Amino acid sequence: MLKNFVWSFFQQGAGQVINLIITIFLARLITPNEFGLMALTYVFYTIAERLMESGMGESFIRTKDAQPIDFNTIFFTTFILSIFFYIIIFIVSPYVASYYNQPLLTSIIRINSLSIIMLALNITQTHHLWRELKLKETTIIFISSSLLGGSIGILAAYHNFGVWSLVIVNLSTGLIRLILTLYYSIWQPSFMFSFEILKKHLNFGIKLTITNLIDAFFKNIYVLIIGKKFDTKIVGHFNRAESTKNTLSILTYVSVYKVMFPHFSKINHKQEYEIKILELFNMVFYFVNYFIFFIILITLPLFNIVFSKVWQIAAGYFQILCFTTIFYAIYSLNTDLLKISGHAGVVLKSELLRKSIELIAVLVALYFSIDLLLYVLIIISFLNFLINSYFVEKHLNISQSKQVKNFVPILFTGLVSYFFSKFILSKFICNDIQYVLFAFIIFTISFILLSITLELKPYILTVKVLKTIKSKHK
């Protein structure tokens, strides 16, 4: 169990780091305009992927007495759906290109969308590996394909393939992942199919599919609207900021979730359930705040070092978007509590409510400017947390007001440490690397001192844990 836990953590964490490193190399070889052009194509792949999967993978993994006919029914269903969606994308791609006045989009969308078919050919085998807890194998497949596919794309970018380098990354990664999955998977498809089996798996996954589809649509709607209202260079900068922010969100969430999740299983008594959950949420929020506010502090020099000064506009966008990640881990943990407790319908209801508010706010904000959109997204991120925590309180009796009350002093600590550090650093003239180094020292000291002054429980608990670990090693 521990071994599987470690492999799962490594796959998600290392995967995000590898993708970020590959993106860093590509960002130094490809222009924001070309990244923006590619960003306009992602929505078609993402939505087709969600519809094609239809939640059947989760249903398949949960089915205790799964038979070969289950595997084959899901395999052929996803494959047929992938062909169907590819044909639709192939037909509509010229209209999309015309809508954005970018003729090259037709070819890019048609060729890049071939990765949907590759995904359909290996998705059942991947779920079979997950079901058999072959997490070491899935990690090897994921990491190897990302590294090799990314390296091929970087080589293409170095030889001036431009936007096609990004297409090559997707296709080569998908193809390598397919080959490795077929190599490691002991299951191979055979001609078996059952509509009853299909109905069973669809019935289970339909709510989850709708939730994921709504989420996928809204993750891409900003790019779609910005792409029409502004030029592809702005799209490229926004997409780079948004993608980097998403990587940051996933890394922070995966880190805290994988570390904290084992503690959930140890909570046996209902009377201590709320106390323990709030304690865990408090600890998560404390470390996320430290990390996020530090990243916000060093964003501009960090982007100069990592991506080059070409991406300074993206750095400004990213700095604002980072504020939206402050409540991301807590929002996600609240969502997972509802899922684990069997409230899939509540999760869907929450998603519909949140996205309805988000759509109206985004459309109004973009009418004025992209900068207003970024600040509106910060407000939306907090509303998302409030909505989810409301449903958690309603169905799981975990107080929303207590969550908010616990977070206020931690948020205050992060904000004061940020502004104090920024003020001190503004008095010195230093290069980007020196700025990052001094920022780390000043911010960390101020954050710890404020934690001691305010007697923050997460800090006190952390000190106790560290002392316990130290005493055990004496």
C-alpha positions, 0 to 999 in steps of 0.5 A: 500500500505504501509503495503504491502511495509513493509511486502515485505521488511521484507520478503526479508530482514528477509529471508536473515538474517534467512538463514545466521543465519542457515548457521552459525550454520551449518558451525560450525557442517559441514565441508567445504568438505561436503558443497563443495559436496552439492554445486556441486548439486545446479546448477541442481536445479537452472536451472530446477527451472528457466526452469520450471517457464518459466516466467509464474509467472510474466505473471500471476501476470500481467494479469488483467483478469486472469481466473481459466483456467489461474491458472490451465494451469500454475499449470499443466504446471509447475508440468509436467515440474518438473516431466520431469526435475526430470527424466532427473536429476535422469538419469544424476546424476550417470554421474555427480558423475563419472565426479567429482569422487564423488559416493555419489553425485548420491544419493544426487542429486536424493534425493535433487532434489525432492524439484523441484516437491515440488516447482511446487506444490506450485508455482502457489498458491504463485503467486496467493497470490502475485497477491492478495497482500497477502504479509503478508501470503507469508511472514509468509510462507517464514519465518516459513518454513525457520526457521523450515526447518533450525532448522531440518537441524541443529538438523540433523547436531548435530547428525552427519548426515553430508552432508545429513543435508543440503539435509534435510534443503532443503527438510524439508523447501520445504515441510513445505512451500508447506503445509503452502501455501496450507493452506493459498491459497484460490485457489485449482487446477481443471482439466482445460487446454488451449494451447492458454493460455499457449502460451500467458503466454510463449510469455510474459515470454520467454525473461525473462526466458532466462535472468534468465536462463543465470544468474542462469547458470553463478552463478553456473559455477564457482562451476562446474569448480572449482569442477573439477579442485580442491577438494571439500574442496576448493569448500566448501570454495569458495561456503561459500564465494560466498553465504555469498557475495550474501547474503550481496549483496541482503541485501544491494540491498533490503535495498536501493531499498525498501527505494529509490523506493518510490522516483521514483514514485514521479518523474513526470517531464522529465526534472528532471528525470535524476537529481533525478535518479542520486541523488538517485544512488549517495545516494545508492552508498554512503551508500553501499560503507560505508557498504562494505568497513567496512565489508572488513575491519573486514572480517577475525575476523568476520569469526573467530567469526561467522563461526570459524577458520575452514573457514579462506580460505573462509574468504580470498575469501570473502574479495576479492569477497566483492569488486564485490558487490560495484557496485552491487546495482547500476548495479541492479538499472540500470537493474530495470530501463530498466525493468520498462521502458519495455525494456526486450529485452535490458536487455536480450541483455545486459545479453548476452553481459556481460555473454559472456565476463564473460565466457571467462574471467572465463575460462582463469583465472581458467586455472591459479588459483582460486585467479586470478579468484577472482580478475578477478571477480572484474573487471567483476563487474565493466564492468557489471555496465558500460555495463548496464549504457551504455544501460540506457543512450542509451534508457533512456537518463541517462548519464553514464559519470555522474554516473561514475563521481559522484561515483569516490569521494565516492569510493575514500572516502571508499578506503582511510578510509579502508586503514587508518583504517587498518593501525591504527588497525595494530598497536594494538594487540587485540582479534577479538571482540575488533578488530571489535569494534575499526574498526567500530569506526575508520572507521566511523570517517574517512569516515565521516571526508573525506565526510565533507572534500570532501563535498560529496553531499550524506553526506550533504543531509543525514545531512539535512534529519536528522536535519529535522527529529530532528526538527519535533520531538522537 
